[in-house]
Structure formats: structure tokens, C-alpha cells
Amino acid sequence: MRQLLWVVSMLGAILGACLVILIPLAANGAPQEAAAAGLALAFAVIPYCFARAASEIVTIAKEAKRDKAIEDLRAIVEQIAQERG
């Protein structure tokens, strides 16, 4: 899932770059150029935000699992230490 979102983000960046390059050639004034720049940013930034959020969600989940495993290991070590006295 994360890889797909990052691919979409890359495609959005490429599409945004194409818009930045091509639209000013066909624009009839600054307002159209500004609108094209806004669209280009939207194509690049919005997919990036989704991909970044998905990556962070996965990272947080992995960290939570790691922290749980560490706590379980500490409990086991403490139990062994108490048994050995």
C-alpha cells in the first residue's frame, strides 16, 4: 500500500512538473499561469501528504510492536532474576 502511494506521489510530481513547463506556453495571462501553478502544486503535494501519512502510520505501528516486545522481554528477564534470587 505504501509503495503504491509513493508511486502515485511520484506520478503527481511528474504531472505537476509537466504542468509548470507546458501551461505557461498556452496561458493567456498571469491569472491562468497562477492557476496552473496551483494545480501543479496540488498534483505534487496532495499525493505526497497521503504517502507520508501512510508511512508514518506504519512506522508508529512498528514502533508500538517493538515497544511491546521490549516490555515483554524486560518482564521475562525480571522474572528470571527473581527466580534465581
Chimera marker file (.cmm) of the C-alpha trace (Angstrom):
<marker_set name="trace">
<marker id="1" x="0.000" y="0.000" z="0.000" r="1" g="1" b="0" radius="0.5"/>
<marker id="2" x="2.763" y="2.417" z="0.942" r="1" g="1" b="0" radius="0.5"/>
<marker id="3" x="4.634" y="1.693" z="-2.274" r="1" g="1" b="0" radius="0.5"/>
<marker id="4" x="1.527" y="2.397" z="-4.318" r="1" g="1" b="0" radius="0.5"/>
<marker id="5" x="1.017" y="5.730" z="-2.571" r="1" g="1" b="0" radius="0.5"/>
<marker id="6" x="4.642" y="6.690" z="-3.184" r="1" g="1" b="0" radius="0.5"/>
<marker id="7" x="4.314" y="5.755" z="-6.871" r="1" g="1" b="0" radius="0.5"/>
<marker id="8" x="1.193" y="7.914" z="-7.115" r="1" g="1" b="0" radius="0.5"/>
<marker id="9" x="3.122" y="10.699" z="-5.392" r="1" g="1" b="0" radius="0.5"/>
<marker id="10" x="5.947" y="10.424" z="-7.919" r="1" g="1" b="0" radius="0.5"/>
<marker id="11" x="3.481" y="10.457" z="-10.808" r="1" g="1" b="0" radius="0.5"/>
<marker id="12" x="1.832" y="13.529" z="-9.305" r="1" g="1" b="0" radius="0.5"/>
<marker id="13" x="5.208" y="15.258" z="-9.084" r="1" g="1" b="0" radius="0.5"/>
<marker id="14" x="5.942" y="14.430" z="-12.716" r="1" g="1" b="0" radius="0.5"/>
<marker id="15" x="2.498" y="15.654" z="-13.788" r="1" g="1" b="0" radius="0.5"/>
<marker id="16" x="2.985" y="18.827" z="-11.754" r="1" g="1" b="0" radius="0.5"/>
<marker id="17" x="6.359" y="19.435" z="-13.385" r="1" g="1" b="0" radius="0.5"/>
<marker id="18" x="4.813" y="18.984" z="-16.819" r="1" g="1" b="0" radius="0.5"/>
<marker id="19" x="2.091" y="21.470" z="-15.961" r="1" g="1" b="0" radius="0.5"/>
<marker id="20" x="4.634" y="24.024" z="-14.764" r="1" g="1" b="0" radius="0.5"/>
<marker id="21" x="6.541" y="23.673" z="-18.027" r="1" g="1" b="0" radius="0.5"/>
<marker id="22" x="3.677" y="23.412" z="-20.518" r="1" g="1" b="0" radius="0.5"/>
<marker id="23" x="0.827" y="25.570" z="-19.222" r="1" g="1" b="0" radius="0.5"/>
<marker id="24" x="2.671" y="28.913" z="-19.362" r="1" g="1" b="0" radius="0.5"/>
<marker id="25" x="3.146" y="28.305" z="-23.072" r="1" g="1" b="0" radius="0.5"/>
<marker id="26" x="-0.622" y="28.198" z="-23.603" r="1" g="1" b="0" radius="0.5"/>
<marker id="27" x="-1.720" y="30.597" z="-20.858" r="1" g="1" b="0" radius="0.5"/>
<marker id="28" x="-3.271" y="33.923" z="-21.777" r="1" g="1" b="0" radius="0.5"/>
<marker id="29" x="-2.085" y="35.893" z="-18.808" r="1" g="1" b="0" radius="0.5"/>
<marker id="30" x="-0.867" y="35.782" z="-15.261" r="1" g="1" b="0" radius="0.5"/>
<marker id="31" x="-4.131" y="34.512" z="-13.729" r="1" g="1" b="0" radius="0.5"/>
<marker id="32" x="-4.060" y="31.392" z="-15.890" r="1" g="1" b="0" radius="0.5"/>
<marker id="33" x="-0.383" y="30.861" z="-15.087" r="1" g="1" b="0" radius="0.5"/>
<marker id="34" x="-1.121" y="31.209" z="-11.381" r="1" g="1" b="0" radius="0.5"/>
<marker id="35" x="-3.983" y="28.721" z="-11.636" r="1" g="1" b="0" radius="0.5"/>
<marker id="36" x="-1.688" y="26.292" z="-13.429" r="1" g="1" b="0" radius="0.5"/>
<marker id="37" x="0.945" y="26.689" z="-10.734" r="1" g="1" b="0" radius="0.5"/>
<marker id="38" x="-1.692" y="25.961" z="-8.091" r="1" g="1" b="0" radius="0.5"/>
<marker id="39" x="-2.806" y="22.834" z="-9.919" r="1" g="1" b="0" radius="0.5"/>
<marker id="40" x="0.789" y="21.721" z="-10.327" r="1" g="1" b="0" radius="0.5"/>
<marker id="41" x="1.359" y="22.099" z="-6.594" r="1" g="1" b="0" radius="0.5"/>
<marker id="42" x="-1.847" y="20.227" z="-5.832" r="1" g="1" b="0" radius="0.5"/>
<marker id="43" x="-0.847" y="17.336" z="-8.090" r="1" g="1" b="0" radius="0.5"/>
<marker id="44" x="2.507" y="17.087" z="-6.325" r="1" g="1" b="0" radius="0.5"/>
<marker id="45" x="1.677" y="17.914" z="-2.705" r="1" g="1" b="0" radius="0.5"/>
<marker id="46" x="-1.615" y="16.121" z="-2.038" r="1" g="1" b="0" radius="0.5"/>
<marker id="47" x="-0.401" y="12.626" z="-3.046" r="1" g="1" b="0" radius="0.5"/>
<marker id="48" x="2.827" y="13.255" z="-1.119" r="1" g="1" b="0" radius="0.5"/>
<marker id="49" x="0.846" y="14.065" z="2.028" r="1" g="1" b="0" radius="0.5"/>
<marker id="50" x="-1.129" y="10.827" z="1.732" r="1" g="1" b="0" radius="0.5"/>
<marker id="51" x="2.028" y="8.778" z="1.127" r="1" g="1" b="0" radius="0.5"/>
<marker id="52" x="3.834" y="10.408" z="4.029" r="1" g="1" b="0" radius="0.5"/>
<marker id="53" x="0.874" y="9.872" z="6.359" r="1" g="1" b="0" radius="0.5"/>
<marker id="54" x="0.647" y="6.191" z="5.405" r="1" g="1" b="0" radius="0.5"/>
<marker id="55" x="4.366" y="5.759" z="6.011" r="1" g="1" b="0" radius="0.5"/>
<marker id="56" x="4.104" y="7.382" z="9.427" r="1" g="1" b="0" radius="0.5"/>
<marker id="57" x="1.140" y="5.196" z="10.391" r="1" g="1" b="0" radius="0.5"/>
<marker id="58" x="3.137" y="2.089" z="9.527" r="1" g="1" b="0" radius="0.5"/>
<marker id="59" x="6.180" y="3.419" z="11.396" r="1" g="1" b="0" radius="0.5"/>
<marker id="60" x="4.131" y="4.160" z="14.502" r="1" g="1" b="0" radius="0.5"/>
<marker id="61" x="2.597" y="0.681" z="14.406" r="1" g="1" b="0" radius="0.5"/>
<marker id="62" x="6.050" y="-0.915" z="14.111" r="1" g="1" b="0" radius="0.5"/>
<marker id="63" x="7.362" y="1.180" z="16.994" r="1" g="1" b="0" radius="0.5"/>
<marker id="64" x="4.397" y="0.147" z="19.147" r="1" g="1" b="0" radius="0.5"/>
<marker id="65" x="5.084" y="-3.535" z="18.414" r="1" g="1" b="0" radius="0.5"/>
<marker id="66" x="8.773" y="-3.044" z="19.191" r="1" g="1" b="0" radius="0.5"/>
<marker id="67" x="7.995" y="-1.289" z="22.470" r="1" g="1" b="0" radius="0.5"/>
<marker id="68" x="5.610" y="-4.094" z="23.454" r="1" g="1" b="0" radius="0.5"/>
<marker id="69" x="8.266" y="-6.703" z="22.674" r="1" g="1" b="0" radius="0.5"/>
<marker id="70" x="10.840" y="-4.812" z="24.756" r="1" g="1" b="0" radius="0.5"/>
<marker id="71" x="8.440" y="-4.630" z="27.699" r="1" g="1" b="0" radius="0.5"/>
<marker id="72" x="7.716" y="-8.359" z="27.400" r="1" g="1" b="0" radius="0.5"/>
<marker id="73" x="11.435" y="-9.134" z="27.365" r="1" g="1" b="0" radius="0.5"/>
<marker id="74" x="12.023" y="-6.944" z="30.420" r="1" g="1" b="0" radius="0.5"/>
<marker id="75" x="9.257" y="-8.761" z="32.269" r="1" g="1" b="0" radius="0.5"/>
<marker id="76" x="10.791" y="-12.130" z="31.377" r="1" g="1" b="0" radius="0.5"/>
<marker id="77" x="14.259" y="-11.003" z="32.486" r="1" g="1" b="0" radius="0.5"/>
<marker id="78" x="12.866" y="-9.701" z="35.780" r="1" g="1" b="0" radius="0.5"/>
<marker id="79" x="11.020" y="-12.970" z="36.342" r="1" g="1" b="0" radius="0.5"/>
<marker id="80" x="14.191" y="-14.996" z="35.682" r="1" g="1" b="0" radius="0.5"/>
<marker id="81" x="16.179" y="-12.713" z="38.001" r="1" g="1" b="0" radius="0.5"/>
<marker id="82" x="13.622" y="-13.195" z="40.786" r="1" g="1" b="0" radius="0.5"/>
<marker id="83" x="13.644" y="-16.980" z="40.338" r="1" g="1" b="0" radius="0.5"/>
<marker id="84" x="17.435" y="-17.090" z="40.630" r="1" g="1" b="0" radius="0.5"/>
<marker id="85" x="17.188" y="-14.933" z="43.682" r="1" g="1" b="0" radius="0.5"/>
<link id1="1" id2="2" r="1" g="1" b="0" radius="0.2"/>
<link id1="2" id2="3" r="1" g="1" b="0" radius="0.2"/>
<link id1="3" id2="4" r="1" g="1" b="0" radius="0.2"/>
<link id1="4" id2="5" r="1" g="1" b="0" radius="0.2"/>
<link id1="5" id2="6" r="1" g="1" b="0" radius="0.2"/>
<link id1="6" id2="7" r="1" g="1" b="0" radius="0.2"/>
<link id1="7" id2="8" r="1" g="1" b="0" radius="0.2"/>
<link id1="8" id2="9" r="1" g="1" b="0" radius="0.2"/>
<link id1="9" id2="10" r="1" g="1" b="0" radius="0.2"/>
<link id1="10" id2="11" r="1" g="1" b="0" radius="0.2"/>
<link id1="11" id2="12" r="1" g="1" b="0" radius="0.2"/>
<link id1="12" id2="13" r="1" g="1" b="0" radius="0.2"/>
<link id1="13" id2="14" r="1" g="1" b="0" radius="0.2"/>
<link id1="14" id2="15" r="1" g="1" b="0" radius="0.2"/>
<link id1="15" id2="16" r="1" g="1" b="0" radius="0.2"/>
<link id1="16" id2="17" r="1" g="1" b="0" radius="0.2"/>
<link id1="17" id2="18" r="1" g="1" b="0" radius="0.2"/>
<link id1="18" id2="19" r="1" g="1" b="0" radius="0.2"/>
<link id1="19" id2="20" r="1" g="1" b="0" radius="0.2"/>
<link id1="20" id2="21" r="1" g="1" b="0" radius="0.2"/>
<link id1="21" id2="22" r="1" g="1" b="0" radius="0.2"/>
<link id1="22" id2="23" r="1" g="1" b="0" radius="0.2"/>
<link id1="23" id2="24" r="1" g="1" b="0" radius="0.2"/>
<link id1="24" id2="25" r="1" g="1" b="0" radius="0.2"/>
<link id1="25" id2="26" r="1" g="1" b="0" radius="0.2"/>
<link id1="26" id2="27" r="1" g="1" b="0" radius="0.2"/>
<link id1="27" id2="28" r="1" g="1" b="0" radius="0.2"/>
<link id1="28" id2="29" r="1" g="1" b="0" radius="0.2"/>
<link id1="29" id2="30" r="1" g="1" b="0" radius="0.2"/>
<link id1="30" id2="31" r="1" g="1" b="0" radius="0.2"/>
<link id1="31" id2="32" r="1" g="1" b="0" radius="0.2"/>
<link id1="32" id2="33" r="1" g="1" b="0" radius="0.2"/>
<link id1="33" id2="34" r="1" g="1" b="0" radius="0.2"/>
<link id1="34" id2="35" r="1" g="1" b="0" radius="0.2"/>
<link id1="35" id2="36" r="1" g="1" b="0" radius="0.2"/>
<link id1="36" id2="37" r="1" g="1" b="0" radius="0.2"/>
<link id1="37" id2="38" r="1" g="1" b="0" radius="0.2"/>
<link id1="38" id2="39" r="1" g="1" b="0" radius="0.2"/>
<link id1="39" id2="40" r="1" g="1" b="0" radius="0.2"/>
<link id1="40" id2="41" r="1" g="1" b="0" radius="0.2"/>
<link id1="41" id2="42" r="1" g="1" b="0" radius="0.2"/>
<link id1="42" id2="43" r="1" g="1" b="0" radius="0.2"/>
<link id1="43" id2="44" r="1" g="1" b="0" radius="0.2"/>
<link id1="44" id2="45" r="1" g="1" b="0" radius="0.2"/>
<link id1="45" id2="46" r="1" g="1" b="0" radius="0.2"/>
<link id1="46" id2="47" r="1" g="1" b="0" radius="0.2"/>
<link id1="47" id2="48" r="1" g="1" b="0" radius="0.2"/>
<link id1="48" id2="49" r="1" g="1" b="0" radius="0.2"/>
<link id1="49" id2="50" r="1" g="1" b="0" radius="0.2"/>
<link id1="50" id2="51" r="1" g="1" b="0" radius="0.2"/>
<link id1="51" id2="52" r="1" g="1" b="0" radius="0.2"/>
<link id1="52" id2="53" r="1" g="1" b="0" radius="0.2"/>
<link id1="53" id2="54" r="1" g="1" b="0" radius="0.2"/>
<link id1="54" id2="55" r="1" g="1" b="0" radius="0.2"/>
<link id1="55" id2="56" r="1" g="1" b="0" radius="0.2"/>
<link id1="56" id2="57" r="1" g="1" b="0" radius="0.2"/>
<link id1="57" id2="58" r="1" g="1" b="0" radius="0.2"/>
<link id1="58" id2="59" r="1" g="1" b="0" radius="0.2"/>
<link id1="59" id2="60" r="1" g="1" b="0" radius="0.2"/>
<link id1="60" id2="61" r="1" g="1" b="0" radius="0.2"/>
<link id1="61" id2="62" r="1" g="1" b="0" radius="0.2"/>
<link id1="62" id2="63" r="1" g="1" b="0" radius="0.2"/>
<link id1="63" id2="64" r="1" g="1" b="0" radius="0.2"/>
<link id1="64" id2="65" r="1" g="1" b="0" radius="0.2"/>
<link id1="65" id2="66" r="1" g="1" b="0" radius="0.2"/>
<link id1="66" id2="67" r="1" g="1" b="0" radius="0.2"/>
<link id1="67" id2="68" r="1" g="1" b="0" radius="0.2"/>
<link id1="68" id2="69" r="1" g="1" b="0" radius="0.2"/>
<link id1="69" id2="70" r="1" g="1" b="0" radius="0.2"/>
<link id1="70" id2="71" r="1" g="1" b="0" radius="0.2"/>
<link id1="71" id2="72" r="1" g="1" b="0" radius="0.2"/>
<link id1="72" id2="73" r="1" g="1" b="0" radius="0.2"/>
<link id1="73" id2="74" r="1" g="1" b="0" radius="0.2"/>
<link id1="74" id2="75" r="1" g="1" b="0" radius="0.2"/>
<link id1="75" id2="76" r="1" g="1" b="0" radius="0.2"/>
<link id1="76" id2="77" r="1" g="1" b="0" radius="0.2"/>
<link id1="77" id2="78" r="1" g="1" b="0" radius="0.2"/>
<link id1="78" id2="79" r="1" g="1" b="0" radius="0.2"/>
<link id1="79" id2="80" r="1" g="1" b="0" radius="0.2"/>
<link id1="80" id2="81" r="1" g="1" b="0" radius="0.2"/>
<link id1="81" id2="82" r="1" g="1" b="0" radius="0.2"/>
<link id1="82" id2="83" r="1" g="1" b="0" radius="0.2"/>
<link id1="83" id2="84" r="1" g="1" b="0" radius="0.2"/>
<link id1="84" id2="85" r="1" g="1" b="0" radius="0.2"/>
</marker_set>
